Amino acid sequence: MVLPEALLKILVCPVDKGCLMYFADENLLYNPRLRRAYRIERGVPVMLADRAEPVQDPEHERLLMRARDGAAVLSAPGGPVAALAGLLPGSSYPVTASGGTAAPVAEGRSTPI
C-alpha cells in the first residue's frame, strides 16, 4: 500500500524533525542523517522514536544507492531526493538537520558562505 501524498507532506522524523526517504516498495521511511528506519505496518507509519530500527553501514549504503537511483521520495519538508545530496555517494556537501544541503565553507572561514 502506498502512503497518500497528503500524509507524506506532513511526515517528519520524530527525533530531528527532518524529512524522511520513503521507499514504498519496502514499506519503509528512512532518516539517513540518524540512520533510523521507521516501518509502515498495515499502511500506518510507526513514527515512534523508540520503535525506530538502527541501520548499519551496508543497509545505509544500499538505501542511499536506491534513493539516488530514484526508488525513494522525500517526505516534508520534501523536495527531490537531491536535497539529501550530502549523504549520497559522490556528494561534497553535508545535509543540514532540516534536510537542506549546507553551503561550501570558504578557505580560512569557519562559517558557511
The 8 nearest C-alpha neighbors of each residue, nearest first, counted from 0:
[[1, 42, 2, 23, 26, 41, 24, 3],
 [2, 0, 23, 3, 42, 26, 24, 4],
 [1, 3, 4, 0, 6, 7, 42, 23],
 [4, 2, 6, 5, 1, 7, 8, 0],
 [3, 5, 7, 6, 8, 2, 74, 1],
 [6, 4, 8, 3, 7, 9, 2, 10],
 [5, 7, 3, 8, 4, 9, 10, 2],
 [8, 6, 74, 4, 10, 9, 5, 75],
 [7, 9, 75, 5, 6, 74, 10, 4],
 [8, 10, 75, 7, 6, 11, 74, 5],
 [11, 9, 7, 74, 75, 8, 6, 12],
 [12, 10, 18, 16, 17, 75, 19, 13],
 [11, 13, 16, 14, 17, 15, 18, 19],
 [14, 12, 16, 48, 15, 11, 46, 47],
 [13, 15, 12, 16, 48, 17, 11, 33],
 [14, 16, 17, 12, 13, 96, 97, 11],
 [17, 15, 12, 11, 13, 14, 18, 97],
 [18, 16, 97, 11, 15, 12, 98, 96],
 [17, 19, 11, 74, 75, 76, 98, 77],
 [20, 18, 30, 74, 29, 73, 28, 11],
 [19, 21, 73, 29, 28, 72, 71, 30],
 [20, 22, 28, 71, 72, 73, 27, 23],
 [21, 23, 71, 27, 25, 24, 26, 28],
 [24, 22, 26, 25, 1, 21, 27, 71],
 [23, 25, 22, 26, 27, 1, 70, 0],
 [24, 26, 27, 23, 22, 38, 39, 21],
 [27, 25, 39, 23, 24, 38, 22, 28],
 [28, 26, 38, 22, 25, 39, 37, 21],
 [27, 29, 21, 37, 20, 36, 19, 22],
 [28, 30, 36, 20, 19, 35, 31, 37],
 [29, 31, 19, 35, 32, 34, 33, 36],
 [32, 30, 34, 33, 29, 35, 59, 86],
 [33, 31, 30, 34, 96, 94, 86, 35],
 [32, 34, 31, 35, 30, 15, 53, 14],
 [35, 33, 31, 54, 30, 32, 53, 36],
 [36, 34, 53, 30, 52, 33, 51, 54],
 [37, 35, 29, 52, 51, 28, 30, 53],
 [36, 38, 28, 51, 27, 45, 29, 46],
 [39, 37, 27, 45, 44, 26, 40, 28],
 [38, 40, 44, 26, 43, 42, 27, 45],
 [39, 41, 43, 42, 38, 44, 45, 26],
 [42, 40, 43, 39, 0, 44, 26, 38],
 [41, 43, 40, 39, 0, 44, 2, 1],
 [42, 44, 40, 39, 41, 45, 2, 38],
 [45, 43, 39, 46, 38, 40, 42, 37],
 [46, 44, 38, 47, 39, 37, 43, 40],
 [47, 45, 44, 37, 48, 13, 12, 51],
 [46, 48, 50, 49, 45, 51, 13, 37],
 [49, 47, 51, 50, 13, 46, 14, 12],
 [48, 50, 47, 51, 52, 46, 14, 13],
 [51, 49, 47, 48, 52, 45, 37, 46],
 [52, 50, 37, 48, 36, 49, 35, 53],
 [51, 53, 36, 35, 54, 50, 37, 38],
 [54, 52, 35, 34, 36, 51, 55, 33],
 [53, 55, 34, 35, 59, 58, 52, 36],
 [54, 56, 58, 57, 59, 53, 34, 60],
 [55, 57, 59, 58, 60, 54, 61, 34],
 [58, 56, 60, 59, 55, 61, 54, 62],
 [57, 59, 61, 60, 56, 55, 62, 54],
 [60, 58, 56, 62, 61, 57, 55, 54],
 [59, 61, 63, 57, 58, 62, 56, 64],
 [62, 60, 58, 64, 59, 63, 57, 65],
 [61, 63, 65, 59, 64, 60, 66, 58],
 [64, 62, 66, 60, 65, 61, 87, 67],
 [63, 65, 67, 61, 66, 62, 60, 68],
 [64, 66, 68, 62, 70, 67, 63, 61],
 [67, 65, 71, 63, 70, 69, 68, 64],
 [66, 68, 64, 65, 69, 63, 87, 80],
 [67, 69, 65, 66, 70, 64, 71, 63],
 [68, 70, 66, 67, 71, 65, 72, 80],
 [69, 71, 66, 65, 68, 22, 72, 67],
 [72, 70, 66, 22, 21, 69, 20, 73],
 [71, 73, 21, 20, 80, 74, 79, 22],
 [74, 72, 20, 77, 19, 21, 80, 78],
 [73, 75, 77, 7, 18, 19, 8, 10],
 [76, 74, 77, 8, 18, 9, 10, 11],
 [75, 77, 18, 74, 78, 8, 17, 98],
 [78, 76, 75, 74, 73, 18, 79, 8],
 [77, 79, 73, 80, 82, 76, 75, 74],
 [78, 80, 81, 82, 73, 77, 72, 83],
 [79, 81, 82, 83, 73, 72, 78, 66],
 [80, 82, 84, 79, 83, 67, 78, 87],
 [83, 81, 80, 84, 99, 79, 100, 78],
 [84, 82, 81, 85, 80, 86, 94, 98],
 [83, 85, 81, 87, 86, 82, 90, 100],
 [86, 84, 93, 92, 94, 90, 83, 87],
 [87, 85, 84, 83, 88, 93, 94, 90],
 [86, 88, 84, 85, 63, 90, 89, 83],
 [89, 87, 90, 86, 64, 63, 85, 84],
 [88, 90, 87, 91, 85, 84, 86, 92],
 [91, 89, 85, 88, 84, 87, 92, 86],
 [90, 92, 85, 89, 93, 84, 103, 86],
 [91, 93, 85, 90, 101, 100, 94, 103],
 [94, 92, 85, 101, 100, 95, 86, 91],
 [93, 95, 100, 85, 99, 101, 98, 83],
 [94, 96, 99, 98, 97, 100, 101, 93],
 [95, 97, 98, 17, 15, 94, 99, 32],
 [98, 96, 17, 95, 99, 16, 18, 76],
 [97, 99, 95, 96, 17, 18, 94, 83],
 [100, 98, 95, 82, 94, 97, 101, 83],
 [99, 101, 94, 95, 93, 92, 82, 85],
 [100, 102, 93, 94, 95, 92, 99, 103],
 [101, 103, 111, 112, 104, 100, 92, 93],
 [104, 102, 111, 105, 101, 112, 92, 91],
 [103, 105, 111, 112, 110, 102, 106, 108],
 [106, 104, 108, 107, 103, 112, 111, 109],
 [105, 107, 108, 104, 109, 103, 110, 111],
 [106, 108, 105, 109, 104, 110, 111, 112],
 [109, 107, 105, 106, 110, 104, 111, 112],
 [108, 110, 107, 111, 104, 105, 106, 112],
 [111, 109, 108, 104, 112, 105, 103, 107],
 [112, 110, 104, 102, 103, 109, 105, 101],
 [111, 104, 102, 110, 103, 105, 108, 101]]
